[in-house]
Amino acid sequence: MPHVHVQHYPKDNLTPERVKAFDDAVTAAVTETFGVTADKVSIALETVAPEAWHEQVVAAFAARRELLIKAPGYWKEA
């Protein structure tokens, strides 16, 4: 039961059409990668304010860096 959780800055142009296209692309990648059907995939989008990014997002992935499959270019591991 793969679950994808995406945290992002607020986005004014995140239209229903863009969300649907994102859903379709991520679902396709997950079903192919994990060999599951689309009804097994869940996807969450979470808006995080820029001023809370480090505390809510960076701190969380830094604490579990072994889970990252792609680190952001702005992050320099301590």
C-alpha positions as CSV (number, residue, x, y, z in Angstrom):
1,M,0.0,0.0,0.0
2,P,2.4,2.8,-1.1
3,H,1.7,6.2,0.2
4,V,3.3,9.4,-1.2
5,H,3.3,12.5,1.0
6,V,4.5,15.7,-0.7
7,Q,5.1,18.8,1.3
8,H,5.4,22.1,-0.6
9,Y,5.4,25.9,-0.4
10,P,2.0,27.5,-1.0
11,K,1.3,27.6,-4.8
12,D,-1.3,30.0,-6.3
13,N,-1.3,28.1,-9.6
14,L,-2.0,24.6,-8.1
15,T,-5.3,24.2,-10.1
16,P,-7.5,21.2,-10.0
17,E,-6.1,20.3,-13.5
18,R,-2.5,20.5,-12.2
19,V,-3.3,18.4,-9.2
20,K,-5.0,15.8,-11.4
21,A,-1.9,15.7,-13.7
22,F,0.3,15.3,-10.7
23,D,-1.9,12.5,-9.3
24,D,-1.8,10.7,-12.7
25,A,2.0,11.0,-13.0
26,V,2.8,9.9,-9.5
27,T,0.2,7.1,-9.5
28,A,1.7,5.8,-12.8
29,A,5.2,5.9,-11.4
30,V,4.2,4.2,-8.1
31,T,2.2,1.5,-9.7
32,E,5.0,0.6,-12.1
33,T,7.7,0.8,-9.5
34,F,5.9,-1.2,-6.8
35,G,3.9,-3.5,-9.0
36,V,0.5,-2.5,-7.4
37,T,-2.7,-1.4,-8.9
38,A,-3.8,2.3,-8.7
39,D,-6.4,1.6,-6.1
40,K,-3.6,0.7,-3.7
41,V,-1.9,4.1,-4.0
42,S,-2.5,7.1,-1.8
43,I,-1.1,10.6,-2.3
44,A,-1.2,13.5,0.1
45,L,-0.3,17.2,-0.6
46,E,0.6,19.3,2.4
47,T,1.2,23.1,2.1
48,V,3.9,24.3,4.4
49,A,4.6,28.0,4.9
50,P,8.1,29.1,3.9
51,E,8.8,30.4,7.4
52,A,8.0,26.9,8.8
53,W,9.9,24.9,6.1
54,H,13.1,24.3,8.0
55,E,11.4,23.4,11.3
56,Q,8.6,21.2,9.7
57,V,10.3,19.7,6.7
58,V,14.1,19.9,6.7
59,A,14.3,18.9,10.4
60,A,12.1,15.9,9.7
61,F,14.1,14.6,6.7
62,A,17.4,15.4,8.4
63,A,16.4,13.2,11.3
64,R,15.7,10.3,8.9
65,R,18.2,11.0,6.2
66,E,18.5,7.2,5.5
67,L,15.0,7.4,4.0
68,L,15.8,10.1,1.4
69,I,16.1,8.8,-2.1
70,K,16.7,12.4,-3.4
71,A,18.1,15.2,-1.2
72,P,17.4,18.8,-2.2
73,G,20.2,20.8,-3.6
74,Y,19.8,23.5,-1.0
75,W,20.5,21.1,1.9
76,K,24.0,20.6,3.1
77,E,24.2,17.7,5.5
78,A,25.8,18.6,8.8
